[in-house]
Amino acid sequence: MTGDLLNFDPGNVKSEAEDKILQALESIRNAGEAQKPDMGWVGLPFEIKYIKMVQNWKKTVSKKQLTLCVLGIGGSSLGAKAVYDFLMPDSKVLFFDNIDGDWFQKRLKSIDFEDCHFLAISKSGETCETLFQLEHVCQELKAKKLAFGNHITVITEDKSSRLKSFCEEFSLRFLPVPNDVGGRFSVFSNVGLAPLVWAGVPARKLFEGALWASKQKKLVAQIASFYLKSLSREEWINVLWMYVENLRTFGLWFEQLWAESLGKSLDHSGKPAPRVSTPMTCIGATDQHSLLQQFTEGPKDKSFLFIRSHGSETSKEIKKPISQALEFTKNHSVGKLLAIEAQGTQKNLDDLNLHTALLTINKNDVYTIGALIYLFELVVATLGEILEINVYNQPGVEAVKKFTLSALGGSR
């Protein structure tokens, strides 16, 4: 891997507080090296033990099982799915990341259980959605006289929980989740690696991209500065506008990372936390034909970070149009059209004095997605450090989990 994977243009808004941002970034690195609680994610790309663990696990699964079904939600699936959808590998992985009854049952009916292996993933081992999905799968496996141990692997923390107890009861394969790594930061652990190694993603190259990002202090500082400036301008919606179709799921991963990490009511001292913007992701050119209208003529309360890719803006040119009516397409391509529209959309917003910046991807490959994942983890953690909030808890989410268990007659 050589050269820059990503390039950043901060636009016409002056960066601010970069020295303070760099100090916060250094504090995060130090906390990771000191193995402080919740900081295990910082060092994940620097070690390969989880890659080896997952590779060894894969060898134990029957080669006749060609489809992997991931039972998990939120941080237990979004990171791996973001990488998978960006790279589009040949091996088949299905992500069961919701519990809509009609959708779930129809999806179960569409698979050949003999051909499938199931990954049940929950960091806590108490996630209701995953446990319900797992029970449904087991009911089907039992009805088809298929052994649980041949078709199920559990990924959770190595401590007492419902999922861990189930794993032990039926002697299932087990891969641990590090206790000091939260779900939304777990892409480079067994949580993300198991589905990706199954799919044939070269995990070491994924890590190399993350390691590249770990050295880009200036890049982290520039993007964090863009967001801090946005908050100072009271832009309460931050739009990540991706002119890269395969980054759709990455956008969903970013929304969770930002919202769960930065949307807090209290700071470290127990005082009201600073207000933070709500994340929103868009895909170009699709959302030019829907949301752009409100962005341009609605409230000026948004910032826009564009992501573009040379690969997405390059495709086969039209040499000889079929009809005179389409002559204007000659010597152009859909990729070139996308580039023109991306440039035009950003210029339109700039002309309206809206706050924009541009992150450019030089190649749509495994190094790049590894870099993007780790880069935004660093950016969000750095913002949390500056805002003096706990990036790693999610009390609002936990409250709903407790209510759900109570309504089901359980406890946690």
N, C-alpha and C positions, 0 to 999 in steps of 0.2 A: 504494500500500500504506500503510495507516494502522493505528495501534494496535499492541497486543502480539499476537504470533503464538502465544506460549507463556507459560504461567504455572506457577510452581513453588511447591509447598507442602512444606516440609521435614519436616512431621510433628512429633512431640513430642520428637525428639532434637535437642539443642542443637548448632548448627553450631560448627565449630572451625577454627582456623588460617586464617581467611579472608584476613587480611593477607598471610600467607605465600603463599597461593594466588594472590592478586592480583599479588604480585611475580613468581611463576613465570609467570603469564600474560603479564606485561609482557616478561619475558625471551624468551618465545616470539615475541612480536610483533617485538621488536628483532632476533632472529635471522633472522626472515623478511625484514625490511627490509634487513638486511645481506647477504642472499642466501647464508647459510651452507649447507653441504652438507645435503641432505635436507629443507631448510626451504622449498622452493618452493611447497608446498601452501598456506602461510599467505597468500600474495598472489594465488592463483588467482582468487578472486571479485572482485578489485579491477581486473582487466583483462579485455578482451573479445577479445583477439587469437585465442584458441582458438575462441570462438564464431564469429568471422568465417571462420576457417580451415575449420571444419566446415560452415558454411553454403555456402561456395564448393565444398567437396568434394561435398556433396549435389547441387549443380547439375550435376555431371559424370556422375552415375549415371543410367542410363536410367530414364525414368519408367515403363517397362513392368515394371521390377523392383519389385514392391510389398511383398515380404517381405524383411526384413533378418535374417540369421542370424549371431549373435555367437558366434564360436569363442574361448572364453577361460575362465579358471577363477580363483577367488578374487578378488583385487582387480581383475582384468581384466574382471569381469562383475558382481560383487555390487552395486557402487554404482549402476551404471546400472539394474540389475534392481530394486533397492530403490525407486528413483524411479519407474520404469515401472510396477511393481506397485501403488504407492501411488496414482498418478494414473489408471491404466487408460486410456491414450490409444487412439484408434481405429486408428492405423496398426499393422501387425503386426510385432513383433520377437520372434524366437525365440532363447532363450539356451541354447546348447549348453555347459553348465557342468559336465559330468561325462563320464566315459569308460566307463560301464557299456556293455558291448558290445551287449547285447540292446536296451537303451533307445536307444543311439546309432543303430544300424542301422535300427530301426523308425522313428525320427524322420527319418532321411535319406530313407527310402522314402515318407514322408508328404508330402514337399514337392515342388513343381514347380521344378526347377532353373532353367528359363528365367525364371521369375518371381522368382528370389531373387538377392540380393546378400549376399556373405559378408564379415564383418569378422573378420580373424585378429588377436587382441590378445594381446601378451605384452610387458611392459616390458623384460625382459632379452633377448627374442628367442630364448630357449633353453628355454622351458617345454614339456616333453615332451607334455603333454596337448594343448596347442594345435597343436603341430607334427604330431602324429598325426591329429588331427581335420582339419587342413588337407590332409594327404596323402590322406585318404579322400575329402574333397570334390573334390580335384583329379582323383582317379581317376574319380569320377562325371562331372565336367564333361568330361573327355577322352572318356569313353565316349559322351557325348551330343553330342560335337563342338561344345562351347561354349567360347569363348575365355576363358582365365583372366583376362586383363586387363579383360574386360567385367564380370566377376562377383566379383572379389575386391579388397578393400582391406586393407592391412596397417597396423597401429598398433603401433609399437615404438620403442625409442630409436634415434636416428640414429647408430649405431655398428655395428661389425662383429658379426654374430651369424648364426645359421642362418636365422632368419626374415628378417632384412634382406637376406641373400644371396639367398634365394628371391625376395624382392620385386624385387630388382634384375635377377635372371636373367630374369624374365618380365615386366618393365616394368609392375609393378602400381601402382595408386594407393597413396600412402603418406601417413600422418599421424604426426607425431613425438610421442613421450612425453617430457616434460621430464626431463632427467637427474637433477634435484634433487627429484623427486616420487616417493614410493614408491607401489606399486600400491594399497594400501588407503586412501591419501590422494588418489587420482587422479580422484575423481568430477567435479571441475570442470575437468578437462583434456580433451584429445581422447578419452581412454579412456572417460569417461562421456558426454561431450557428443555424440559421433558417433551412438550408438544413440538418444539422447534427442532430438536435433534431427531425426533420421530419423523418429521417432515423432510429431513435431509438438509436442514439449514446448517452451514458450517459455523459452529458455535465459536470457534477460536477467532474467526474473522469478525463475527459480531462483536466479540470482546475487543478486538483491535480497533474497531470504530469507536467504541466507548473509551478506550484508552487515549485515542487521539483527542476526543472531546475533553478528557480530564486535563489535558495540557493547555487547553484554549482559554486561559484566564481572561484575556482581553475580550474574546467573543462572549463569554458568560457575562462579563461586566457590561458589555454594550447592550445585550438583550435585557438584562435586569434593569439597567438604567432606562431603557425605553419604557418598561412597565412602571417604574417609579415615577417617571415624568408623566405618564398617563394618569396615574393616581393623583398627582399634584394638580393636574388639569381637570380633575373630577370627571374623568371618563369612566363610567361605571359599568361598561360592557367592553370586554376585550375580545376582539374578533381575530381568530386565527384563520386566515383565508388561504386555503391550499389549492394551488393550481396544479395539483398532482392527484389524480383519481385514486391511486393506491394508498393515499394517506388518510382516507376516510376514517378508518378505525383508529389510526394514530390520533386523529382529532378527538375521538371519544375518550381515548386513554388520557390525552392532555386535559380534557374537561374534568375527569375524575381527579387527576393529579393536582390541578389547580384548586378546584372547589373544596376537596376534602382537606387539602393541606393548608390553604390560606383563608378559608371562610370560617373564621373563629370569632366568638363574641368577646372573649377575654384575652388579655395579653399575659405574659409571664408573671406579672405582679398582681394579677386579678382585676386590673382596671379594664374598661372597655377597649377592645382591640381596634386598631385603625380599620377604617372601611376599605374593603378590597373589591375589585371589579368582579363581575360574573363572566365566566368564560363562555364563548360561543364559537363554534367552528362552522366554516362555510367551504364549499367546493366550487372552484371556478371551472368552466364557465356557467355551470348550472345555476348558481345562486345569483348571478347577474340578472337572471330573468325572474327573480322573486324578491329577494331581500335588498338588493341594491337600491330599489326605489325608496324604501324607508331610510336606508343609510344616507342617501343624498338629500332627501327632503324632510326627513324626520328630525328628532332631537340630535344635537351634536354632542352626544354623550358616550362616544365610542372611540376606541383606538383600533388600528388594523395592522396586524403583522402578516404580511404576505409570505407564502412559501412557494417558490417556483423551482422548476427543474429543467436542465438542458435536455434531458432524455424525454421528458413529457412534451417538449416544444419542438421535437424533431420527428418527422415521419415522412413517408413517401410522398413526393410531390405529384401533382396532377399535371401531366404533360400536354394532353390534348382533350379539352372538355368535350363531352358528348353533344352539348347544345350551345348555340350562340348565347342563349340566355344565361349560361353559366361561364361565359368566357372570362369573367373576372377571377375565376379560381385558377386560371392557368399559371403554372410555375409556383403555385403555393400548395400548402398542405394543412390538414387539421391541426398539426402541431404548431405550425407558424401562426395559424389563426388564434390558437390559444395564447401564444406569446403576445400577439397584438392586443388581444382583449385584456390580458392581465396588465399589460403596460397602460392601456387606456383606463381601466378601472382604478388603478392606483393614482394616475394623474388626475382623474376626475375628483377623487377624494382629496388629493393634495390641493387642488384648485379651490376646494371648499373650506380650506384651512383645517381639515381633519388630520389626525395624527397617524401617519403611516410609517412603516419600515419594511425592509425586504430581506428575507433569508433565501439564498440561492443554493440549491443542491446541484452539484456538478455531475453526479452519476447516481442512477437508481439501483444501488447494490446493497449488499449485506453490511459493508463497512458504514455506509451512510445511515441506515436505520439504527445501527448500534450507536452511532454518534448522536443522532437526534434524540434517542431515548435518554441517554446519559446527560446530554446537554441540558434538556429541559428539567431533568431531575435536579441538576445543579442550580439552574436558574430559580426554580421554585423554592428550593431549600435556602438559597441565598436571600431571596425576598423575605422568607419567614424569619431568617436571622435578623435582618434589618428592621422588620416590623415588630420584632420581639414577641412572636407568637409560637405556640407549639405546632410545628408542622406535621407531627406524626400521630396525633390522636384524631378522633372523629366522634366527639360526644353526641352530635346530632344524629349520626347514623346509628350509634349504639343504642340510643333511646328507642328507636323504632324496632331494632332487633329484640330488645327486652320486651317491648309491648307484644311483638309477634309470638315470642315463646310463651308469654303469659296467656295470651289468647288461645294458644294451642294446648294449654294445661301443663306446660313444662316450666322449667326454671333455668337460670344461667348463673 
